[in-house]
Amino acid sequence: MQNILLKETNKESIHMSGNKPQTIIGPNLPNIPWEDKPTGCDEVLWRYSRNPVIPRDLIPCSNSIFNSAVVPFEGKFAGVFRVDDKCRHMRLHKGTSEDGVNWRIDNDPIEFICDDPEIAPFICGYDPRVCWIEDRYYVTWCNAYHGYPTIGVAYTHDFKEFHQLENAFLPFNRNGVMFPRKINDKFAMLSRPSDNGHTPFGDIFYSESPNMCHWGKHRFAMGTVNNHSWQTTKIGAGPIPIETTEGWLLIYHGVLTSCNGFVYSAGAALLDIDKPWKVIARTEPYILNPREMYECVGDVPNVAFPCAALADAATGRIAMYYGAADTVVAMAFTQVDELITFIKANTITHG
C-alpha cells in the first residue's frame, strides 16, 4: 500500500482536468489509503489489489462484516461496522485503524446510550454511515422500530460512547446519508423510502432538519432509470457526499433485477451545492459492478455496495469502502478530477 505523507493542510486544493479546476472542499488527509491505478487500467474507479480489506471472520462473533462506515479520527481512522453474527443477528460494532486498511473491530456490539425507553430497545441495525458535522460524528443506520425499518440516528465524540437520538423518519426508510455540513443553516440528509421487505423499488429523496429531531421539506432528488439498466429497480445514496467546486459529489448504488436476483452496482452524480435535490449530472454507466469472486460469491451474491469514502483535498484522492456480496469489506480508488470528468462526459439525460 502506497501512502503519501504531506505536511501542509490547506482548506482547498485545486486539481486540473484540462484547464478547468476541480476542487475538493475540505481538509487534507495525508495518510489516506492509496494505491496507484494499475498500468493499462481504463476504469475511472479501480480496486485495491489486496481486496477484501476486512474478511468476514475478523472477529470471533462474526458470520460476515460488510456495508460499513469509515472516517478520519485523531490522525488515524475509526468506523462503525455492520457485523452479522453467527446467530445472524444484525449488529453495529466500532473499530479503529492506524492506516485505514488493517482494522481492529470490537467483538461486542455498540451499546447506545438512550434515555427514551420508546426507542431504546435495539432490535437490529445495518448499513451504517458516519458523518462529521461541526463538533461531533453523527451515525445513521437502518434501524428497526417495532420491527419496521427506519433511519436510526446517534452521535459520538470519541467512538467510545454513542448517544442515540430520535429516529429520523417514520417507517419505512433506508440509506440515511447525512451531508457533512449544514445547508442553508439546516442539517441535511438523503434517504430512500421503502417497504418492509427487500424493497423492489426505491428513489432518493432529500430532507432537512433544524435540530436533528424534526425532519421535513422533503424533496425528490433522483429516480430509477427504466431502460433495463444497472439502476432500473432501485437506487440509494452511498458514502457521505463530498463537497467540490463542481457540486456535491455523490457515489450511490443502483440495482438491476436479473434472472438470478438483484445485482448491486455503483454510480456517481453531481448535485447542486445549495439545492442538493437538483441533479447536475449523473452517470449512465456504472463505475463499479460485481465481477470479482469476493463480489459475486458470498451470503448475497453479486453485490458491490458503496458505504464510505475518504477524500484528500491536497491530492484529490478518494478511497471508497464498499460491501462485497454482503460478506466482506473491499476498497477502490479514484481521483476527483477523473471522476467528475467521467460523470460529465457520461451523464444520463433522464431519470
Stockholm file with secondary structure:
# STOCKHOLM 1.0

chainA/1-351         MQNILLKETNKESIHMSGNKPQTIIGPNLPNIPWEDKPTGCDEVLWRYSRNPVIPRDLIPCSNSIFNSAVVPFEGKFAGVFRVDDKCRHMRLHKGTSEDGVNWRIDNDPIEFICDDPEIAPFICGYDPRVCWIEDRYYVTWCNAYHGYPTIGVAYTHDFKEFHQLENAFLPFNRNGVMFPRKINDKFAMLSRPSDNGHTPFGDIFYSESPNMCHWGKHRFAMGTVNNHSWQTTKIGAGPIPIETTEGWLLIYHGVLTSCNGFVYSAGAALLDIDKPWKVIARTEPYILNPREMYECVGDVPNVAFPCAALADAATGRIAMYYGAADTVVAMAFTQVDELITFIKANTITHG
#=GR chainA/1-351 SS CCCCCCCCCCSEEEEEETTEEEEEESCCCTTCCCCCCCTTCCCSSEECTTCCSBCTTSSTTEEEEEEEEEEEETTEEEEEEEEEETTCCEEEEEEEESSSSSEEECSSCCCCBCSCTTTCSCCCEEEEEEEEETTEEEEEEEEEETTEEEEEEEEESSSSCCEECCCSSSSSEEEEEECSSCBTTBEEEEEEECCSSSCSCCCEEEEEESSSSCCEEEEEEECCCTTTSTTSSEEEECSCCEEETTEEEEEEEEEEEETTEEEEEEEEEEECSSCTTSEEEEBSSCSBCSCSHHHHSSSSSSBEEEEEEEEETTTTEEEEEEEETTTEEEEEEEEHHHHHHHHHHTBCSCC
#=GC SS_cons         CCCCCCCCCCSEEEEEETTEEEEEESCCCTTCCCCCCCTTCCCSSEECTTCCSBCTTSSTTEEEEEEEEEEEETTEEEEEEEEEETTCCEEEEEEEESSSSSEEECSSCCCCBCSCTTTCSCCCEEEEEEEEETTEEEEEEEEEETTEEEEEEEEESSSSCCEECCCSSSSSEEEEEECSSCBTTBEEEEEEECCSSSCSCCCEEEEEESSSSCCEEEEEEECCCTTTSTTSSEEEECSCCEEETTEEEEEEEEEEEETTEEEEEEEEEEECSSCTTSEEEEBSSCSBCSCSHHHHSSSSSSBEEEEEEEEETTTTEEEEEEEETTTEEEEEEEEHHHHHHHHHHTBCSCC
//
